[in-house]
Amino acid sequence: MTHMRLIAALTSLAAAVPVSATAFQSAPEGLAPAGSPETRYCLRTEPVTGTRISRIECLTREEWADGDVDVDEAWAKDGVRTLA
């Protein structure tokens, strides 16, 4: 009986993920959401040597620009979320 409850809980969770994942994307397709100068944009970055696990770094637009990264260009492929 416990397995049935677990399966039901996981099924409802899996069904809710696509809805919540698209809910925060209010920007036009491919562009990062607008924000204040303090907004941090979280992007996937290259894995560290010796691992296949990518990292997620959250920096402001200015900090990304200091590293020669255009947030709007990188957002379509590597954008994860924004932090206000």
N, C-alpha and C positions, 0 to 999 in steps of 0.2 A: 504494500500500500504506500509506503514511503517513496518508492521509486516512481509511482504514478504521480505523486505530488511534485516531485523533483522535475519530472518530464513536463508536466503542465506549467510549472514556473519557468523553466528554460524556454519553452515554446512561446509563452507570452512575452518574455524578454526579447527573444530573437525577432518577434513580429514588431516590436516597438522600436528597434534600433534604426531601421531606415527612416522612419518618420522623424526621430529626434536628430539624426545626422544631417538631414536636409533643412531642418527648421532654422538653424542659425545663419544660413547662407543667404543674406539679404543683398549682397553685392551682385552686380552684373556678372554673367558667366566669365570666368577666368580672371577677374579682378579681385584683389583683396578687399575686404570690407573697410569702409571708411572708419576712421577713429581719431582720437585726440593725439597730440604729440606723445602722450604717456602710454598709449595703447601698445601692447606687446603682441607681435605676430609670431605664432608658433609654426615653425616649418621643420619638416624632416631633413636631416642632414646626413652626409655620407657616414657609413659605419667606421668606427675606429679600426685600425689595422689589427687583424687577428680575430675579428668577429664579423658576423653577417647581420647583426642587430643594428638597425638604424637608430639614431638618436633624434630627439625633438628638442630644438632650441627655441626659446622665446625671447625676442629682442624687439626694441622699438624700430620704426622705419629708419631713423637716423643711424642706429647701431648696425642694422643690416646694410645700409648704404656705405658705412665705413668699411665694411668687408666686401664691397663691390657686388652686393646682391640687390636686385630690383625686386621688391616684395610683390608688386603687381605681376611681374613676369613669372616669378617662382611660385606664386600662390596656386595657379591652376594645377600644377603637378605635385607640389610638396606641402601645400597649406593644410594645417590641421585645425587650428582654432585661434581666437584672439582672446587676450586677457585685458580687461579694462583697468 
